[in-house]
Amino acid sequence: MNEQVKRNIDRFPPDFMFQLTEEEFEQPKKANPLGERWGGRRYIPFVFSECGIAMLSSVLNSPRAISVNISIMRTFVRLRSFLAMESGLAEKMNKIERNTNHLFKIVFERLDSLEEAELPKYEHPHDRKRIGLKDKDD
């Protein structure tokens, strides 16, 4: 793959492919608690964007490369649809939050107006009209 990419470097601008920095390459190795080797890589690997993966399809022709490429493209499509769905959910949640805030504002305004209204004063609790279930005598 590296050879094919080098032979066709004009097909891979910086937004299609880039090489990891030394720090980015070493970070997963440091995070490995077992300290195992990482396949004996001698060179820092290249990383491909979605467009770079699609371009690889045009330069790699082995059956295995084509199969892997198809799998990667399907993964990108699923990831994109998931992100689109998630942004849709975020918008729905924001709308619900705005509506809820509006409803709470109305409720609190009405509660404030009730506090300001003059409520009847009773001399004795029995002076007020009973509510709920009543005796036959009432």
N, C-alpha and C positions, 0 to 999 in steps of 0.2 A: 504494500500500500504506500509506504513512504517513497519508494522509488517512482511509482506512478504519479504521486503528487508532485515530486520534484521535476519529473519530466513535463508535467502540465501545470506548472506553477502559475501561469497567467490566468488559469481558471479559478484560482483561489485567492481573491483579494482579502485584505485584513478582516473584513466583516464576515467572511466565509470560514476562515481558518486562522489560528494563531498558535504560537508555541507557549506553553506554560513557562512561568518564571521559575528560577531555581527554588525559591521559597515555596511556591505552589506545588512543585513537584515533590519536595521533601516533606511537606506537611502531613500527607496521609501515612508516610512511613513512620513519622514520629508518633502518630496517634495509634499505631499498631502495638498493642500491649505485648505481643509475643516477639516482636522485633524480627519477624521473618523477612526474608528477602522478597522483593517485588518482581520476580521473574527475570532478574538480571538485566534490566534495561541499562543500556549504556548512554542513551540519548534522552533528552527531555522530550516528551511526546507532544504532538500537535493535537489541538482541540478544534472540533468542527462545529459550526452553528448549523441550524436547520438547513440553510441554503447550501452550506458546505457539504452536508451529507447528500443532498440532492445532486450536487456537482460530482461527488464521488461516484455516483451511478454511471456517469458518462466516461469515467476513466478506469473503473475496475470492472473486469468482465468475467471473472471466474464465477462458477455457479455459487460457491460459498459466499463470495463477496456480494453478489446480487441478493442472495437470501438474507444476509445480515443487513444489508442496506434497506431492504423492504421492511424488515422488522423495526429498524430504527425509525424509518419514516412513519410507520403506523404508530409508534410510540409518541412521536412529535404531534401527530394529529390528535391522539387521545389526550395528550397533555394540553394542547390548545383548546380542545372542546371542554375539558375540565376547568381551565382557567376562565373561559367564556361563561360557563355555567356559574362559577363562583362569583364572577363580577355581577352577573344577573341577580344572584342571591344577595349580594352586598347592597345592590340598588333597592331591592325589595325590602331589606331590613331598614335601610335609611328612610324609605317611604313610610314604613310602619312606625318608626321612631318619630318622624315628623307628625304623623297623624295622632299618635299617642300624646305627644307633647301638646298639641293643639287641644285635645280632649281634656287633658289635665288642667290646662289654662282655663277652659270654660268651667270646669267643676270648681276650681278654686275661686274664680270670680263669683260664681253663684253662692258659694259658701260665705264669701266676704259680704255679699249683699244680704244674706240671711242674718249675719251678725249685726249688720247695721239696722235691719228692720226691728221695729219695736215689738217684742213678744209680750203677750198678755201676762200680767202679774196676778197670781192667786194668793189669797190670804192663807188658805189651808189646802194641802194636797187633795183633799176630798172635794173641794169646790170645783175642780175641773171635770170636764166631761170624760167619762170612762170610755176606753177603747178596748177592743178585743171581745172575748166571750163575756156575755152579760148574764146575770141571774134573771129569773122570771120576774122578780120584783122591780128590776130597773126599767 
